[in-house]
Amino acid sequence: MRLWVARLHISARTEAKIRGRHGLDPFEIREHIECRRTLDGRQYDDPARGRQYIVKVTVGSQRIVAVLYASRHGAEDEFDLASAYLI
């Protein structure tokens, strides 16, 4: 499915987690997810947290999978980053 992310929210806790555990730069991840017409993802329903979206992006030479949730902050095209991992 094609996914449009107008704004990606990254909490301080998530930012610390992906920097510390995975060595990833949250600002680079945001840059490669926000406002990208070619963003492909998969949608899953998580019983505990609701609908989640899994997207794969390339940041430099690294392939990354990011887990997004519909944002609690605003519009339907805003998402919260739950985590990001190297693949």
PyMOL Python script that loads the backbone (N, CA, C, O; Angstrom):
from pymol import cmd

cmd.read_pdbstr("""\
ATOM      1  N   MET A   1       0.832  -1.167   0.000  1.00  0.00           N
ATOM      2  CA  MET A   1       0.000   0.000   0.000  1.00  0.00           C
ATOM      3  C   MET A   1       0.889   1.247   0.000  1.00  0.00           C
ATOM      4  O   MET A   1       1.982   1.254   0.566  1.00  0.00           O
ATOM      5  N   ARG A   2       0.402   2.272  -0.634  1.00  0.00           N
ATOM      6  CA  ARG A   2       1.096   3.566  -0.619  1.00  0.00           C
ATOM      7  C   ARG A   2       0.672   4.322   0.634  1.00  0.00           C
ATOM      8  O   ARG A   2      -0.502   4.331   1.006  1.00  0.00           O
ATOM      9  N   LEU A   3       1.637   4.949   1.270  1.00  0.00           N
ATOM     10  CA  LEU A   3       1.361   5.683   2.499  1.00  0.00           C
ATOM     11  C   LEU A   3       1.914   7.093   2.364  1.00  0.00           C
ATOM     12  O   LEU A   3       3.069   7.275   1.981  1.00  0.00           O
ATOM     13  N   TRP A   4       1.099   8.086   2.674  1.00  0.00           N
ATOM     14  CA  TRP A   4       1.522   9.478   2.664  1.00  0.00           C
ATOM     15  C   TRP A   4       1.680   9.936   4.110  1.00  0.00           C
ATOM     16  O   TRP A   4       0.731   9.881   4.893  1.00  0.00           O
ATOM     17  N   VAL A   5       2.869  10.384   4.458  1.00  0.00           N
ATOM     18  CA  VAL A   5       3.169  10.873   5.796  1.00  0.00           C
ATOM     19  C   VAL A   5       3.510  12.356   5.675  1.00  0.00           C
ATOM     20  O   VAL A   5       4.612  12.712   5.260  1.00  0.00           O
ATOM     21  N   ALA A   6       2.570  13.208   6.035  1.00  0.00           N
ATOM     22  CA  ALA A   6       2.809  14.647   5.972  1.00  0.00           C
ATOM     23  C   ALA A   6       3.720  15.096   7.109  1.00  0.00           C
ATOM     24  O   ALA A   6       4.548  15.992   6.943  1.00  0.00           O
ATOM     25  N   ARG A   7       3.554  14.459   8.267  1.00  0.00           N
ATOM     26  CA  ARG A   7       4.389  14.822   9.414  1.00  0.00           C
ATOM     27  C   ARG A   7       4.646  13.584  10.254  1.00  0.00           C
ATOM     28  O   ARG A   7       3.731  12.816  10.551  1.00  0.00           O
ATOM     29  N   LEU A   8       5.894  13.400  10.631  1.00  0.00           N
ATOM     30  CA  LEU A   8       6.287  12.269  11.469  1.00  0.00           C
ATOM     31  C   LEU A   8       6.741  12.799  12.825  1.00  0.00           C
ATOM     32  O   LEU A   8       7.719  13.542  12.917  1.00  0.00           O
ATOM     33  N   HIS A   9       6.023  12.411  13.869  1.00  0.00           N
ATOM     34  CA  HIS A   9       6.366  12.818  15.228  1.00  0.00           C
ATOM     35  C   HIS A   9       7.298  11.770  15.828  1.00  0.00           C
ATOM     36  O   HIS A   9       7.052  10.569  15.720  1.00  0.00           O
ATOM     37  N   ILE A  10       8.361  12.238  16.456  1.00  0.00           N
ATOM     38  CA  ILE A  10       9.306  11.335  17.121  1.00  0.00           C
ATOM     39  C   ILE A  10       9.474  11.837  18.552  1.00  0.00           C
ATOM     40  O   ILE A  10       9.987  12.932  18.782  1.00  0.00           O
ATOM     41  N   SER A  11       9.037  11.027  19.504  1.00  0.00           N
ATOM     42  CA  SER A  11       9.142  11.436  20.906  1.00  0.00           C
ATOM     43  C   SER A  11      10.600  11.372  21.355  1.00  0.00           C
ATOM     44  O   SER A  11      11.426  10.710  20.727  1.00  0.00           O
ATOM     45  N   ALA A  12      10.901  12.063  22.438  1.00  0.00           N
ATOM     46  CA  ALA A  12      12.257  12.045  22.995  1.00  0.00           C
ATOM     47  C   ALA A  12      12.650  10.618  23.399  1.00  0.00           C
ATOM     48  O   ALA A  12      13.802  10.214  23.242  1.00  0.00           O
ATOM     49  N   ARG A  13      11.693   9.877  23.912  1.00  0.00           N
ATOM     50  CA  ARG A  13      11.963   8.484  24.327  1.00  0.00           C
ATOM     51  C   ARG A  13      12.300   7.603  23.121  1.00  0.00           C
ATOM     52  O   ARG A  13      13.244   6.814  23.167  1.00  0.00           O
ATOM     53  N   THR A  14      11.525   7.741  22.047  1.00  0.00           N
ATOM     54  CA  THR A  14      11.800   6.959  20.834  1.00  0.00           C
ATOM     55  C   THR A  14      13.119   7.385  20.217  1.00  0.00           C
ATOM     56  O   THR A  14      13.898   6.548  19.761  1.00  0.00           O
ATOM     57  N   GLU A  15      13.370   8.683  20.202  1.00  0.00           N
ATOM     58  CA  GLU A  15      14.638   9.189  19.665  1.00  0.00           C
ATOM     59  C   GLU A  15      15.817   8.578  20.422  1.00  0.00           C
ATOM     60  O   GLU A  15      16.772   8.108  19.804  1.00  0.00           O
ATOM     61  N   ALA A  16      15.758   8.581  21.737  1.00  0.00           N
ATOM     62  CA  ALA A  16      16.837   8.008  22.544  1.00  0.00           C
ATOM     63  C   ALA A  16      16.998   6.518  22.279  1.00  0.00           C
ATOM     64  O   ALA A  16      18.117   6.008  22.213  1.00  0.00           O
ATOM     65  N   LYS A  17      15.869   5.819  22.125  1.00  0.00           N
ATOM     66  CA  LYS A  17      15.909   4.371  21.890  1.00  0.00           C
ATOM     67  C   LYS A  17      16.579   4.045  20.566  1.00  0.00           C
ATOM     68  O   LYS A  17      17.452   3.178  20.518  1.00  0.00           O
ATOM     69  N   ILE A  18      16.190   4.720  19.487  1.00  0.00           N
ATOM     70  CA  ILE A  18      16.753   4.350  18.190  1.00  0.00           C
ATOM     71  C   ILE A  18      18.204   4.816  18.052  1.00  0.00           C
ATOM     72  O   ILE A  18      18.981   4.200  17.323  1.00  0.00           O
ATOM     73  N   ARG A  19      18.571   5.886  18.736  1.00  0.00           N
ATOM     74  CA  ARG A  19      19.980   6.312  18.743  1.00  0.00           C
ATOM     75  C   ARG A  19      20.832   5.328  19.552  1.00  0.00           C
ATOM     76  O   ARG A  19      21.874   4.867  19.086  1.00  0.00           O
ATOM     77  N   GLY A  20      20.377   5.014  20.766  1.00  0.00           N
ATOM     78  CA  GLY A  20      21.150   4.187  21.679  1.00  0.00           C
ATOM     79  C   GLY A  20      21.210   2.721  21.306  1.00  0.00           C
ATOM     80  O   GLY A  20      22.285   2.120  21.299  1.00  0.00           O
ATOM     81  N   ARG A  21      20.068   2.145  20.997  1.00  0.00           N
ATOM     82  CA  ARG A  21      20.016   0.706  20.704  1.00  0.00           C
ATOM     83  C   ARG A  21      20.405   0.362  19.278  1.00  0.00           C
ATOM     84  O   ARG A  21      21.011  -0.679  19.026  1.00  0.00           O
ATOM     85  N   HIS A  22      20.055   1.243  18.342  1.00  0.00           N
ATOM     86  CA  HIS A  22      20.220   0.890  16.932  1.00  0.00           C
ATOM     87  C   HIS A  22      21.208   1.783  16.191  1.00  0.00           C
ATOM     88  O   HIS A  22      21.536   1.512  15.036  1.00  0.00           O
ATOM     89  N   GLY A  23      21.683   2.840  16.834  1.00  0.00           N
ATOM     90  CA  GLY A  23      22.663   3.723  16.206  1.00  0.00           C
ATOM     91  C   GLY A  23      22.120   4.496  15.017  1.00  0.00           C
ATOM     92  O   GLY A  23      22.867   4.830  14.098  1.00  0.00           O
ATOM     93  N   LEU A  24      20.815   4.782  15.029  1.00  0.00           N
ATOM     94  CA  LEU A  24      20.176   5.468  13.902  1.00  0.00           C
ATOM     95  C   LEU A  24      19.898   6.930  14.249  1.00  0.00           C
ATOM     96  O   LEU A  24      19.661   7.273  15.407  1.00  0.00           O
ATOM     97  N   ASP A  25      19.931   7.771  13.239  1.00  0.00           N
ATOM     98  CA  ASP A  25      19.658   9.193  13.410  1.00  0.00           C
ATOM     99  C   ASP A  25      18.184   9.457  13.120  1.00  0.00           C
ATOM    100  O   ASP A  25      17.752   9.296  11.979  1.00  0.00           O
ATOM    101  N   PRO A  26      17.405   9.854  14.117  1.00  0.00           N
ATOM    102  CA  PRO A  26      15.973  10.071  13.902  1.00  0.00           C
ATOM    103  C   PRO A  26      15.677  11.166  12.885  1.00  0.00           C
ATOM    104  O   PRO A  26      14.649  11.114  12.211  1.00  0.00           O
ATOM    105  N   PHE A  27      16.545  12.142  12.763  1.00  0.00           N
ATOM    106  CA  PHE A  27      16.314  13.221  11.799  1.00  0.00           C
ATOM    107  C   PHE A  27      16.467  12.719  10.363  1.00  0.00           C
ATOM    108  O   PHE A  27      15.746  13.160   9.468  1.00  0.00           O
ATOM    109  N   GLU A  28      17.403  11.800  10.146  1.00  0.00           N
ATOM    110  CA  GLU A  28      17.547  11.197   8.814  1.00  0.00           C
ATOM    111  C   GLU A  28      16.358  10.306   8.492  1.00  0.00           C
ATOM    112  O   GLU A  28      15.885  10.279   7.356  1.00  0.00           O
ATOM    113  N   ILE A  29      15.878   9.586   9.484  1.00  0.00           N
ATOM    114  CA  ILE A  29      14.704   8.740   9.269  1.00  0.00           C
ATOM    115  C   ILE A  29      13.507   9.613   8.904  1.00  0.00           C
ATOM    116  O   ILE A  29      12.778   9.303   7.962  1.00  0.00           O
ATOM    117  N   ARG A  30      13.302  10.693   9.639  1.00  0.00           N
ATOM    118  CA  ARG A  30      12.199  11.612   9.331  1.00  0.00           C
ATOM    119  C   ARG A  30      12.327  12.146   7.902  1.00  0.00           C
ATOM    120  O   ARG A  30      11.344  12.206   7.162  1.00  0.00           O
ATOM    121  N   GLU A  31      13.528  12.527   7.531  1.00  0.00           N
ATOM    122  CA  GLU A  31      13.769  13.081   6.196  1.00  0.00           C
ATOM    123  C   GLU A  31      13.406  12.101   5.089  1.00  0.00           C
ATOM    124  O   GLU A  31      12.979  12.519   4.013  1.00  0.00           O
ATOM    125  N   HIS A  32      13.567  10.814   5.334  1.00  0.00           N
ATOM    126  CA  HIS A  32      13.287   9.803   4.316  1.00  0.00           C
ATOM    127  C   HIS A  32      11.867   9.242   4.381  1.00  0.00           C
ATOM    128  O   HIS A  32      11.492   8.410   3.556  1.00  0.00           O
ATOM    129  N   ILE A  33      11.075   9.693   5.357  1.00  0.00           N
ATOM    130  CA  ILE A  33       9.692   9.231   5.469  1.00  0.00           C
ATOM    131  C   ILE A  33       8.697  10.348   5.157  1.00  0.00           C
ATOM    132  O   ILE A  33       7.724  10.121   4.437  1.00  0.00           O
ATOM    133  N   GLU A  34       8.923  11.538   5.682  1.00  0.00           N
ATOM    134  CA  GLU A  34       7.975  12.631   5.475  1.00  0.00           C
ATOM    135  C   GLU A  34       7.898  13.058   4.010  1.00  0.00           C
ATOM    136  O   GLU A  34       8.915  13.238   3.340  1.00  0.00           O
ATOM    137  N   CYS A  35       6.671  13.213   3.538  1.00  0.00           N
ATOM    138  CA  CYS A  35       6.378  13.797   2.219  1.00  0.00           C
ATOM    139  C   CYS A  35       7.043  13.056   1.067  1.00  0.00           C
ATOM    140  O   CYS A  35       7.502  13.679   0.110  1.00  0.00           O
ATOM    141  N   ARG A  36       7.098  11.737   1.154  1.00  0.00           N
ATOM    142  CA  ARG A  36       7.662  10.906   0.082  1.00  0.00           C
ATOM    143  C   ARG A  36       6.531  10.243  -0.690  1.00  0.00           C
ATOM    144  O   ARG A  36       5.737   9.492  -0.123  1.00  0.00           O
ATOM    145  N   ARG A  37       6.464  10.518  -1.955  1.00  0.00           N
ATOM    146  CA  ARG A  37       5.403   9.936  -2.788  1.00  0.00           C
ATOM    147  C   ARG A  37       5.579   8.436  -3.003  1.00  0.00           C
ATOM    148  O   ARG A  37       4.605   7.733  -3.274  1.00  0.00           O
ATOM    149  N   THR A  38       6.789   7.947  -2.885  1.00  0.00           N
ATOM    150  CA  THR A  38       7.069   6.546  -3.192  1.00  0.00           C
ATOM    151  C   THR A  38       7.157   5.668  -1.949  1.00  0.00           C
ATOM    152  O   THR A  38       7.734   4.582  -2.003  1.00  0.00           O
ATOM    153  N   LEU A  39       6.602   6.116  -0.844  1.00  0.00           N
ATOM    154  CA  LEU A  39       6.685   5.353   0.397  1.00  0.00           C
ATOM    155  C   LEU A  39       5.695   4.188   0.360  1.00  0.00           C
ATOM    156  O   LEU A  39       4.481   4.381   0.281  1.00  0.00           O
ATOM    157  N   ASP A  40       6.240   2.990   0.417  1.00  0.00           N
ATOM    158  CA  ASP A  40       5.418   1.782   0.433  1.00  0.00           C
ATOM    159  C   ASP A  40       5.411   1.199   1.839  1.00  0.00           C
ATOM    160  O   ASP A  40       6.420   1.230   2.544  1.00  0.00           O
ATOM    161  N   GLY A  41       4.280   0.678   2.227  1.00  0.00           N
ATOM    162  CA  GLY A  41       4.194   0.100   3.554  1.00  0.00           C
ATOM    163  C   GLY A  41       3.167  -1.004   3.633  1.00  0.00           C
ATOM    164  O   GLY A  41       2.446  -1.285   2.676  1.00  0.00           O
ATOM    165  N   ARG A  42       3.121  -1.615   4.783  1.00  0.00           N
ATOM    166  CA  ARG A  42       2.121  -2.631   5.083  1.00  0.00           C
ATOM    167  C   ARG A  42       1.386  -2.187   6.333  1.00  0.00           C
ATOM    168  O   ARG A  42       1.947  -1.529   7.209  1.00  0.00           O
ATOM    169  N   GLN A  43       0.148  -2.553   6.393  1.00  0.00           N
ATOM    170  CA  GLN A  43      -0.712  -2.159   7.499  1.00  0.00           C
ATOM    171  C   GLN A  43      -1.065  -3.395   8.317  1.00  0.00           C
ATOM    172  O   GLN A  43      -1.402  -4.441   7.764  1.00  0.00           O
ATOM    173  N   TYR A  44      -0.984  -3.264   9.641  1.00  0.00           N
ATOM    174  CA  TYR A  44      -1.343  -4.340  10.554  1.00  0.00           C
ATOM    175  C   TYR A  44      -2.194  -3.768  11.672  1.00  0.00           C
ATOM    176  O   TYR A  44      -2.082  -2.592  12.018  1.00  0.00           O
ATOM    177  N   ASP A  45      -3.036  -4.607  12.225  1.00  0.00           N
ATOM    178  CA  ASP A  45      -3.822  -4.200  13.386  1.00  0.00           C
ATOM    179  C   ASP A  45      -3.219  -4.849  14.624  1.00  0.00           C
ATOM    180  O   ASP A  45      -3.214  -6.073  14.754  1.00  0.00           O
ATOM    181  N   ASP A  46      -2.719  -4.034  15.518  1.00  0.00           N
ATOM    182  CA  ASP A  46      -2.145  -4.473  16.780  1.00  0.00           C
ATOM    183  C   ASP A  46      -3.238  -4.348  17.836  1.00  0.00           C
ATOM    184  O   ASP A  46      -3.701  -3.239  18.102  1.00  0.00           O
ATOM    185  N   PRO A  47      -3.663  -5.458  18.448  1.00  0.00           N
ATOM    186  CA  PRO A  47      -4.757  -5.407  19.420  1.00  0.00           C
ATOM    187  C   PRO A  47      -4.508  -4.424  20.573  1.00  0.00           C
ATOM    188  O   PRO A  47      -5.447  -3.819  21.089  1.00  0.00           O
ATOM    189  N   ALA A  48      -3.256  -4.272  20.967  1.00  0.00           N
ATOM    190  CA  ALA A  48      -2.951  -3.408  22.112  1.00  0.00           C
ATOM    191  C   ALA A  48      -2.813  -1.937  21.720  1.00  0.00           C
ATOM    192  O   ALA A  48      -3.215  -1.060  22.484  1.00  0.00           O
ATOM    193  N   ARG A  49      -2.247  -1.653  20.534  1.00  0.00           N
ATOM    194  CA  ARG A  49      -1.933  -0.262  20.183  1.00  0.00           C
ATOM    195  C   ARG A  49      -2.692   0.278  18.983  1.00  0.00           C
ATOM    196  O   ARG A  49      -2.576   1.457  18.651  1.00  0.00           O
ATOM    197  N   GLY A  50      -3.457  -0.566  18.340  1.00  0.00           N
ATOM    198  CA  GLY A  50      -4.207  -0.097  17.176  1.00  0.00           C
ATOM    199  C   GLY A  50      -3.468  -0.372  15.872  1.00  0.00           C
ATOM    200  O   GLY A  50      -2.555  -1.196  15.816  1.00  0.00           O
ATOM    201  N   ARG A  51      -3.875   0.322  14.849  1.00  0.00           N
ATOM    202  CA  ARG A  51      -3.312   0.102  13.514  1.00  0.00           C
ATOM    203  C   ARG A  51      -1.876   0.600  13.447  1.00  0.00           C
ATOM    204  O   ARG A  51      -1.569   1.720  13.856  1.00  0.00           O
ATOM    205  N   GLN A  52      -1.001  -0.257  12.920  1.00  0.00           N
ATOM    206  CA  GLN A  52       0.390   0.129  12.733  1.00  0.00           C
ATOM    207  C   GLN A  52       0.765  -0.026  11.264  1.00  0.00           C
ATOM    208  O   GLN A  52       0.162  -0.801  10.521  1.00  0.00           O
ATOM    209  N   TYR A  53       1.756   0.720  10.884  1.00  0.00           N
ATOM    210  CA  TYR A  53       2.236   0.715   9.505  1.00  0.00           C
ATOM    211  C   TYR A  53       3.725   0.412   9.523  1.00  0.00           C
ATOM    212  O   TYR A  53       4.484   1.018  10.279  1.00  0.00           O
ATOM    213  N   ILE A  54       4.132  -0.522   8.693  1.00  0.00           N
ATOM    214  CA  ILE A  54       5.528  -0.908   8.579  1.00  0.00           C
ATOM    215  C   ILE A  54       6.026  -0.389   7.236  1.00  0.00           C
ATOM    216  O   ILE A  54       5.469  -0.732   6.193  1.00  0.00           O
ATOM    217  N   VAL A  55       7.064   0.431   7.256  1.00  0.00           N
ATOM    218  CA  VAL A  55       7.625   0.974   6.025  1.00  0.00           C
ATOM    219  C   VAL A  55       9.114   0.678   5.981  1.00  0.00           C
ATOM    220  O   VAL A  55       9.779   0.613   7.016  1.00  0.00           O
ATOM    221  N   LYS A  56       9.632   0.500   4.766  1.00  0.00           N
ATOM    222  CA  LYS A  56      11.065   0.295   4.562  1.00  0.00           C
ATOM    223  C   LYS A  56      11.609   1.477   3.782  1.00  0.00           C
ATOM    224  O   LYS A  56      11.034   1.896   2.778  1.00  0.00           O
ATOM    225  N   VAL A  57      12.731   2.011   4.261  1.00  0.00           N
ATOM    226  CA  VAL A  57      13.377   3.145   3.601  1.00  0.00           C
ATOM    227  C   VAL A  57      14.873   2.892   3.550  1.00  0.00           C
ATOM    228  O   VAL A  57      15.412   2.088   4.310  1.00  0.00           O
ATOM    229  N   THR A  58      15.531   3.595   2.641  1.00  0.00           N
ATOM    230  CA  THR A  58      16.983   3.554   2.549  1.00  0.00           C
ATOM    231  C   THR A  58      17.516   4.899   3.023  1.00  0.00           C
ATOM    232  O   THR A  58      17.123   5.950   2.516  1.00  0.00           O
ATOM    233  N   VAL A  59      18.410   4.852   3.996  1.00  0.00           N
ATOM    234  CA  VAL A  59      19.067   6.044   4.512  1.00  0.00           C
ATOM    235  C   VAL A  59      20.559   5.848   4.256  1.00  0.00           C
ATOM    236  O   VAL A  59      21.207   5.034   4.914  1.00  0.00           O
ATOM    237  N   GLY A  60      21.095   6.594   3.303  1.00  0.00           N
ATOM    238  CA  GLY A  60      22.476   6.362   2.887  1.00  0.00           C
ATOM    239  C   GLY A  60      22.574   4.978   2.284  1.00  0.00           C
ATOM    240  O   GLY A  60      21.870   4.664   1.324  1.00  0.00           O
ATOM    241  N   SER A  61      23.438   4.153   2.837  1.00  0.00           N
ATOM    242  CA  SER A  61      23.580   2.774   2.344  1.00  0.00           C
ATOM    243  C   SER A  61      22.844   1.782   3.241  1.00  0.00           C
ATOM    244  O   SER A  61      22.949   0.572   3.038  1.00  0.00           O
ATOM    245  N   GLN A  62      22.107   2.273   4.224  1.00  0.00           N
ATOM    246  CA  GLN A  62      21.427   1.408   5.182  1.00  0.00           C
ATOM    247  C   GLN A  62      19.955   1.241   4.847  1.00  0.00           C
ATOM    248  O   GLN A  62      19.265   2.215   4.546  1.00  0.00           O
ATOM    249  N   ARG A  63      19.470  -0.009   4.899  1.00  0.00           N
ATOM    250  CA  ARG A  63      18.036  -0.278   4.775  1.00  0.00           C
ATOM    251  C   ARG A  63      17.457  -0.314   6.183  1.00  0.00           C
ATOM    252  O   ARG A  63      17.998  -0.948   7.089  1.00  0.00           O
ATOM    253  N   ILE A  64      16.341   0.385   6.334  1.00  0.00           N
ATOM    254  CA  ILE A  64      15.717   0.527   7.647  1.00  0.00           C
ATOM    255  C   ILE A  64      14.238   0.199   7.545  1.00  0.00           C
ATOM    256  O   ILE A  64      13.573   0.568   6.578  1.00  0.00           O
ATOM    257  N   VAL A  65      13.733  -0.495   8.549  1.00  0.00           N
ATOM    258  CA  VAL A  65      12.299  -0.702   8.672  1.00  0.00           C
ATOM    259  C   VAL A  65      11.831   0.181   9.827  1.00  0.00           C
ATOM    260  O   VAL A  65      12.433   0.190  10.901  1.00  0.00           O
ATOM    261  N   ALA A  66      10.758   0.916   9.590  1.00  0.00           N
ATOM    262  CA  ALA A  66      10.204   1.815  10.594  1.00  0.00           C
ATOM    263  C   ALA A  66       8.772   1.395  10.909  1.00  0.00           C
ATOM    264  O   ALA A  66       8.016   0.997  10.023  1.00  0.00           O
ATOM    265  N   VAL A  67       8.417   1.492  12.180  1.00  0.00           N
ATOM    266  CA  VAL A  67       7.071   1.157  12.644  1.00  0.00           C
ATOM    267  C   VAL A  67       6.383   2.468  13.015  1.00  0.00           C
ATOM    268  O   VAL A  67       6.864   3.216  13.866  1.00  0.00           O
ATOM    269  N   LEU A  68       5.251   2.734  12.364  1.00  0.00           N
ATOM    270  CA  LEU A  68       4.502   3.968  12.582  1.00  0.00           C
ATOM    271  C   LEU A  68       3.109   3.654  13.116  1.00  0.00           C
ATOM    272  O   LEU A  68       2.537   2.603  12.829  1.00  0.00           O
ATOM    273  N   TYR A  69       2.582   4.585  13.893  1.00  0.00           N
ATOM    274  CA  TYR A  69       1.197   4.522  14.346  1.00  0.00           C
ATOM    275  C   TYR A  69       0.514   5.828  13.981  1.00  0.00           C
ATOM    276  O   TYR A  69       1.161   6.873  13.905  1.00  0.00           O
ATOM    277  N   ALA A  70      -0.775   5.773  13.758  1.00  0.00           N
ATOM    278  CA  ALA A  70      -1.529   7.003  13.521  1.00  0.00           C
ATOM    279  C   ALA A  70      -1.291   7.927  14.707  1.00  0.00           C
ATOM    280  O   ALA A  70      -1.344   7.496  15.858  1.00  0.00           O
ATOM    281  N   SER A  71      -1.030   9.185  14.425  1.00  0.00           N
ATOM    282  CA  SER A  71      -0.644  10.131  15.467  1.00  0.00           C
ATOM    283  C   SER A  71      -1.801  10.493  16.379  1.00  0.00           C
ATOM    284  O   SER A  71      -2.957  10.564  15.962  1.00  0.00           O
ATOM    285  N   ARG A  72      -1.456  10.716  17.617  1.00  0.00           N
ATOM    286  CA  ARG A  72      -2.424  11.230  18.591  1.00  0.00           C
ATOM    287  C   ARG A  72      -2.433  12.756  18.545  1.00  0.00           C
ATOM    288  O   ARG A  72      -3.203  13.393  19.263  1.00  0.00           O
ATOM    289  N   HIS A  73      -1.587  13.342  17.710  1.00  0.00           N
ATOM    290  CA  HIS A  73      -1.384  14.788  17.703  1.00  0.00           C
ATOM    291  C   HIS A  73      -2.228  15.550  16.693  1.00  0.00           C
ATOM    292  O   HIS A  73      -2.426  16.755  16.851  1.00  0.00           O
ATOM    293  N   GLY A  74      -2.732  14.882  15.659  1.00  0.00           N
ATOM    294  CA  GLY A  74      -3.407  15.719  14.676  1.00  0.00           C
ATOM    295  C   GLY A  74      -4.091  14.972  13.552  1.00  0.00           C
ATOM    296  O   GLY A  74      -4.858  14.036  13.780  1.00  0.00           O
ATOM    297  N   ALA A  75      -3.805  15.393  12.357  1.00  0.00           N
ATOM    298  CA  ALA A  75      -4.514  14.959  11.154  1.00  0.00           C
ATOM    299  C   ALA A  75      -4.243  13.496  10.816  1.00  0.00           C
ATOM    300  O   ALA A  75      -3.338  12.867  11.364  1.00  0.00           O
ATOM    301  N   GLU A  76      -5.057  12.973   9.894  1.00  0.00           N
ATOM    302  CA  GLU A  76      -4.936  11.561   9.524  1.00  0.00           C
ATOM    303  C   GLU A  76      -3.662  11.251   8.761  1.00  0.00           C
ATOM    304  O   GLU A  76      -3.304  10.081   8.631  1.00  0.00           O
ATOM    305  N   ASP A  77      -2.964  12.260   8.250  1.00  0.00           N
ATOM    306  CA  ASP A  77      -1.705  12.005   7.547  1.00  0.00           C
ATOM    307  C   ASP A  77      -0.486  12.312   8.423  1.00  0.00           C
ATOM    308  O   ASP A  77       0.623  12.490   7.919  1.00  0.00           O
ATOM    309  N   GLU A  78      -0.707  12.371   9.738  1.00  0.00           N
ATOM    310  CA  GLU A  78       0.374  12.518  10.705  1.00  0.00           C
ATOM    311  C   GLU A  78       0.540  11.198  11.446  1.00  0.00           C
ATOM    312  O   GLU A  78      -0.437  10.533  11.792  1.00  0.00           O
ATOM    313  N   PHE A  79       1.801  10.832  11.682  1.00  0.00           N
ATOM    314  CA  PHE A  79       2.114   9.552  12.298  1.00  0.00           C
ATOM    315  C   PHE A  79       3.137   9.733  13.404  1.00  0.00           C
ATOM    316  O   PHE A  79       3.889  10.707  13.424  1.00  0.00           O
ATOM    317  N   ASP A  80       3.154   8.765  14.334  1.00  0.00           N
ATOM    318  CA  ASP A  80       4.155   8.697  15.397  1.00  0.00           C
ATOM    319  C   ASP A  80       5.107   7.552  15.059  1.00  0.00           C
ATOM    320  O   ASP A  80       4.670   6.467  14.675  1.00  0.00           O
ATOM    321  N   LEU A  81       6.397   7.797  15.202  1.00  0.00           N
ATOM    322  CA  LEU A  81       7.384   6.748  15.010  1.00  0.00           C
ATOM    323  C   LEU A  81       7.455   5.931  16.292  1.00  0.00           C
ATOM    324  O   LEU A  81       7.734   6.471  17.363  1.00  0.00           O
ATOM    325  N   ALA A  82       7.206   4.644  16.184  1.00  0.00           N
ATOM    326  CA  ALA A  82       7.304   3.761  17.348  1.00  0.00           C
ATOM    327  C   ALA A  82       8.724   3.242  17.485  1.00  0.00           C
ATOM    328  O   ALA A  82       9.268   3.192  18.588  1.00  0.00           O
ATOM    329  N   SER A  83       9.334   2.851  16.352  1.00  0.00           N
ATOM    330  CA  SER A  83      10.702   2.391  16.371  1.00  0.00           C
ATOM    331  C   SER A  83      11.235   2.288  14.956  1.00  0.00           C
ATOM    332  O   SER A  83      10.489   2.400  13.983  1.00  0.00           O
ATOM    333  N   ALA A  84      12.536   2.073  14.859  1.00  0.00           N
ATOM    334  CA  ALA A  84      13.194   1.865  13.567  1.00  0.00           C
ATOM    335  C   ALA A  84      14.345   0.905  13.789  1.00  0.00           C
ATOM    336  O   ALA A  84      15.024   0.962  14.814  1.00  0.00           O
ATOM    337  N   TYR A  85      14.564   0.017  12.817  1.00  0.00           N
ATOM    338  CA  TYR A  85      15.565  -1.015  12.939  1.00  0.00           C
ATOM    339  C   TYR A  85      16.342  -1.152  11.628  1.00  0.00           C
ATOM    340  O   TYR A  85      15.790  -0.935  10.550  1.00  0.00           O
ATOM    341  N   LEU A  86      17.612  -1.509  11.725  1.00  0.00           N
ATOM    342  CA  LEU A  86      18.385  -1.865  10.533  1.00  0.00           C
ATOM    343  C   LEU A  86      17.932  -3.231  10.046  1.00  0.00           C
ATOM    344  O   LEU A  86      17.665  -4.125  10.848  1.00  0.00           O
ATOM    345  N   ILE A  87      17.848  -3.389   8.737  1.00  0.00           N
ATOM    346  CA  ILE A  87      17.520  -4.711   8.190  1.00  0.00           C
ATOM    347  C   ILE A  87      18.625  -5.152   7.252  1.00  0.00           C
ATOM    348  O   ILE A  87      18.553  -6.240   6.680  1.00  0.00           O
TER     349      ILE A  87
END
""", "prot")
cmd.dss("prot")
cmd.show_as("cartoon", "prot")
cmd.util.cbc("prot")
cmd.orient("prot")
